[in-house]
Amino acid sequence: MIKRFTTALALLAFSGMAAAAGPALQGDIQTQPTNWHAIIMFIIFVTMTMGITYWAAGRTKTSADFYTAGGGITGFQNGLAIAGDYMSAATLLGLTAMTFSRGYDAYIYMMAFFAGWPIILFLMAERLRNLGRFTFSDITSYRLDPSVRTMAALSSLVVVVFYLIAQMVGAGQLIKLLFGLEYNIAIFVVGILMMVYVTVGGMVATTWVQIIKACLLLFGGTLTLILGFSQFGFSLTTLLEKVTAVHKLGANIMAPGSLLSDPVTALSLGLGLMFGTAGLPHILMRFFTVGNAKEARKSVLYASGFVGFFFNVIFLMGLVAVLLVGQNPEYFEGGDIKGALIGGGNMVAMHLAHAVGGNMLLGFLAAVAFATILAVVSGLALAGASAIAHDIYARVIRKGECSDKEEIKVSRMATIALGILAIILGIAFEKQNIAFMVGLAFGVAAAANFPVLILSMYWKGLTTRGALWGGYGGVISAVTFVVLSKAVWVDVLHNAAPAFPYTQPALFAMPIAFILAYVFSVTDSSARAAKERDAFEDQYVRAQTGFGASGASH
Amino acid sequence: MSSVIYERLRRNPKFDELVQKRGSFARTLSAIVLIIFYGFFLLVAFEPKMLGQPIAEGSMWAIGYTIEMAMFVFFWILTFIYVRRANGEFDDLTAEIIKEAQKETK
């Protein structure tokens, strides 16, 4: 039971919006009474972002504007937007819930989420910015055959679609819970708003939605914590004394639990989170929205500052909630504090907001959670649309012979198609156990996108043949491991035991991708391969100096 | 983009200096982060009890929590140090290299 719980939690915390995917939301979720405070605040958010979208539409003329806001975003703005993209509703709801029930284990997870950022900065940010234009496939196919671009675009789409499904199902269930709206209505609201933001306002609008949402999330979370923590005189010692006295884990609440007791799982999780983040197309895309490598570096500095700060806020929120929510019968089914929380385990942060700030703060935080989903979904849709329109259509099918206007038109159509697909899949998967989808998205990002991307930037010897084997090998092995693992093999396909014993594919799928890419590159003695190796030199100089990199268009 | 100018950038001894300095700086910092991070995960896997102990007799602060909080701060300071040096010293060097390569054209 514990194991099952931790596995579910693992995936939960792993995910963008996995709060939705977790067990707490799998059970019977009754629609809550309509929450007017939340709805009004959400309408204010939508009105404001629609205004921005209208303004952004006037600034979205070229494909560079559409995909990357013309490279005109500053490092500080981009840092906030990255934080907004990265801190999802799962961060707020899932990780407070995890702290509430499991204490310190949640904090370990947060470190795994956080530690990828310095690595991205030291090894990738600068080269990404210097080599890429609209998508990370621009970099992998810089000196290789267009078939590598197709491969990278397809694996981006795999990541985007699985992530979108998890987000949409999560959105529907969460909104049902927080706002008291019907599941299907919620799905349509999210799908349609996302299509409007992205098709009308492109990257400019998406960025501002993410920036506003990040500010609201930081503000709402910090305010809730301050109000709650003040009841303990802002003393961590007092707080911990009281928490250990009442929590079922007692003094062990501040010790690592069963979550990562298996070294293989711990290592695989660490790898998957660290390098999965470095392979998520919607995160990578954000590096092209700034003007140069300087701003790209600053983006990471600010983003990691906000993310690290917020994780610490969330951990303390979870501890405060142990006392203010966990000891208050008002928040439990039938008033029994040993029983289940009203609305399920993911409601901890919401109940805490209510406990310290009444209906007003509860409404505010609920609106922020909704805004969060919208911002993440919009970023995903834009990344998916750029893979379809820029990589597959303009570059591969039309071989770069397609006008700017036409490319934007195709990306708008692609966004609408992705929006409709997201709505359909969101409704189709309502009753499914979708916990595995986020694991799959991260697995593919870590095992397919990341290895080929990093090799193409660092290793002269990478050839088209090696990149294709590595990329497709990574996708196939990541998907296979996830399908054979407990999350799909047992929970979805109802087999007795998992065929693959670990929950995290990264430790196994990543080496497969690297080895395939290496072996099929070094044994490639074609003339094309020789030319590709020669072309590395120029790419290398550009990666290092930024000379010739696409700059800000305005 | 012309290969000639890349060739010229490449030949400048300052280019090697840039690549060498920045590369080894980035590698060192990455190694520090990775070693601390995976070292910490090994402690989580093999010494969970130790991490749960208080840092001093009677204190409420557990060793693991204290280490990890310090890691958050330390990793962020490393990003700050890297950004400072890369945006200052290394970017100045890059600008010089590009300027010198363009001068040759004239």
Interface residues (C-beta under 8 A of the other chain):
Chain A: Y104 Y107 I108 M111 A112 F114 A115 W117 P118 I119 L121 F122 L123 E126 L236 T237 L240 E241 T244 A251 N252 M254 A255 P256 G257 L260 S261 D262 P263 A266 L267 G270 M274 A293 K294 R297 K298 V300 L301 S304 G305 G308 F311 N312 E537 D538 V541 R542 Q544 T545 G546 F547 G548
Chain B: M1 S3 I5 Y6 L9 R10 F15 L18 V19 R22 A26 R27 L29 S30 V33 L34 F37 Y38 F40 F41 L42 V44 A45 F46 P48 K49 L51 G52 S59 M60 W61 A62 G64 Y65 E68 M69 M71 F72 F75 W76 L78 T79 F80 Y82 V83 A86 N87 D91 T94 I97 I98 A101
